[in-house]
Amino acid sequence: MSSVREHRFRPLRVLVLHSRYLSGPVSGENRVVDDEVRLLREAGHEVNVWSPTVETLGVASSIRVGLDALWSRRSASHVSALIQRHRPEVVHCHNLFPVLSPAVLRAAGKAPALVVTLHNYRLLCLPATFERRGQICEACLGRLPWRGVLYRCYRNSAAGSAAIAASLGLHRALGTFDHVSLYLAVSEFVRHKYVEAGFAQERIHVKPNFAWETHRRRGPGEYYLFLGRLSPEKGVDRLLDAWRVGRPPGRLLIVGDGPDGPRLRRDAPTSVEFRGAVNPDLVPGILARARALVLPSVSYEGAPRSLLEAYAAGVPVIASANGALRELVADEASGLLVRSGNADTWRAALEKLTADDISERLGEGAWQAWRNNHSPSRGLEDLERAYVLARRMKSR
């Protein structure tokens, strides 16, 4: 397995902040944060991490959670103390809600550089997906997200939606987001949406995610694989429709769980197997036997971690041609892009991969895409360059 320990770069002191999702290692964003911390430490950087959850801070009431999302005095005070103690040269923030709140950006702005990764659209859209009821929704793009409160877009909660909307509105008015030296968008599409919403384009830099080296697939693979959360924006219904018409294009393995799980299991054809949520340590073995990873998303994906892991395993990807998937999947080179949501179009793409030679050719293209753009060495180089750029921008 490759290592980044031989990399030469002046060690930096970095403080990483992340309001951790309760789903733990199942959360792609949690794993991205953990991986970047490991990557930096292996390269010799001094990295301190504060990654609290609602549970670890003992926040029992929904009222307390809502107030913290608006302005968490405790978190801002704790970040100030961490900066005094560790003297970081870079503070790198990831998820802010609900535990940290944008208030920590004001405290972290005292550091020589403040970086925020834009994993999704949380600063523009309450559910962070630009999706509502299975359709793309941009009602709040470039505006205060009060429509999202009316629609209960944040976890179907009026109170939760109001808390996040109030927080975004307050901190926009106070200029809190101006304390950020540099935003790191995980894809060009994510960057475009933030610029469209009014963020200064010179302050948003694209830094793709990376995936660790893993077991590489041998041969054309055995089954089609969906790997992710079973929720409306993931579009799993599209896959099941393709399996319902005529002869199935092959075996479909669905790994993951979520609110749509019971319904999808009940309605699925017999050629579809549901594995449920699995330990992340088992994912590389499952991926290495896949004919293709399928991503039928109906929302604007930012940079799905499963896609990069598939590439690292030499597995092609069949994906909806929306969001960042259009830039991450090179059609007919590392996978196939499906430009329609109907079952016939999806079925045609799936059947194309039943040809072993096509599966192997696209698998090679997927692995080359990982090596060139998403390897650990490339990820470290991108991250360090971003930190240098952030410090320069802060000093202007």
Secondary structure, DSSP 8 states (H G I E B T S, - for coil): ---STT------EEEEE----TTGGG-HHHHHHHHHHHHHHHTT-EEEEE---TTTTT--SHHHHHHHHHH-HHHHHHHHHHHHHH--SEEEE---TTTT-THHHHHHTTSS-EEEEE-SSTTT-TTSSSEETTEE--TTTTS-THHHHHTTTTTT-HHHHHHHHHHHHHHHHHTGGGG-SEEEESSHHHHHHHHHTT--GGGEEE------------SS-SEEEEES--SGGG-HHHHHHHHHSSS-SS-EEEE---TTHHHHHHH--TTEEEEES--GGGHHHHHTTEEEEEE--SS--S--HHHHHHHHTT--EEEESSTTHHHHS-BTTTEEEE---SHHHHHHHHHHTTSHHHHHHHHHHHHHHHHHHSSHHHHHHHHHHHHHHHHHHHH-
